[in-house]
Amino acid sequence: MEVYLDHHATTPVDPRVLEAMLPYFGERFGNAASKTHRWGWEADQAVEAAREQVGALIGARGRDIVWTSGATESNNLAIQGALQFYRERGDHIITAATEHKAVLDCCKALERAGLARVTKLSVDESGLVDPDEVRAAITEQTVLISIMHVNNEIGTIHPVAEIGAIAREREILFHCDAAQSAAVLPIDVEAMQIDLLSTSAHKIYGPKGVGALYVRGRKPRARLRAIVHGGGHERGMRSGTLNVPGIVGMGMACAIVAEDRDKDVVHVRQLRDRLREGLFDRLDDVVLNGHPDLRHPGNLNVCFGFIEGESLLMALDGIAVSSGSACTTASLEPSHVLKAIGLADGKAQSSVRFGVGRSNTEQQIDYVIDRIAAEVPRLRAMSPEFRMRADV
């Protein structure tokens, strides 16, 4: 049996999404920027319909959605674009130590270029940012706060509405990376007072290579400078010929989430809890990473004591899980997220992330529990540290 439990890295394209996309690879091939014939008009209408679908999912107007290639580009546009537009006001950015590398590396690059000063807030042992620390970090030069909604490794859900209220009170832009939350949590950019929000289609059962950035258009308006130039597409914020099939797919994916999210959440949470209970019942020295309750319903990140996570991954042939973010798997360094919540390098490298998704079944979960319950003792038997402990 093969089992895919890496839905935080990417999700399979929903068949309904693929069906909606297919015509735009064939007879509806027009460029949405072509305004003089029906092929262009047809593409433009599809793009605008998808814009409304994305906006509806997050409580926004369709006109406030800017198309990008994914959440990484959306994060970069939000951070760099805001800093450039508001540079006369200040150059200070507040973020958190557990953010996705698309945020942290962007901030680091701006620091190295001498364009920004960055405050990277610590988190508690469950991965939560304290809103009071956000408030305390604000200075007269702060132009942007960037805190993610749900952590992509440990699943912890941040109090973004509280942070949004703090940012609005101080008239500072609030950016939120919602790539991991859009499929499973309700989002309302008005109620949460979010000014900039990043999403990606491939995290919500849509295609890869397309994403969106919500840019608040009123009360108050968020302003950005473009970081990609050439043609003035997307109201001047992001030039480039639009990926019409991908955009149509993202729109449909958002419409499906809006319709099916409640039942999807119940399904993935039940399977995640079944996986957790099975592993904890059958194995010793297994520790949960992240918040026990305030977490993504499909996320399980655990430390298996006395083994290396990578060794377990290699032993689980046919089962897709991960030892961290898909964007950092080329690095030999322990997860920056796990280190930020206080795990020593050894514990961080003994941790595995499971991402349960829409198509998983109880049979698959039980199979994974059986495989892991067999492999962990085998790997521990080869560990000198474990043998020494057993001999005591």
Order of alpha helices (4+ residues) and beta strands (2+ residues): beta-alpha-alpha-beta-alpha-beta-alpha-beta-alpha-beta-alpha-beta-beta-beta-alpha-beta-beta-alpha-beta-alpha-alpha-beta-alpha-alpha
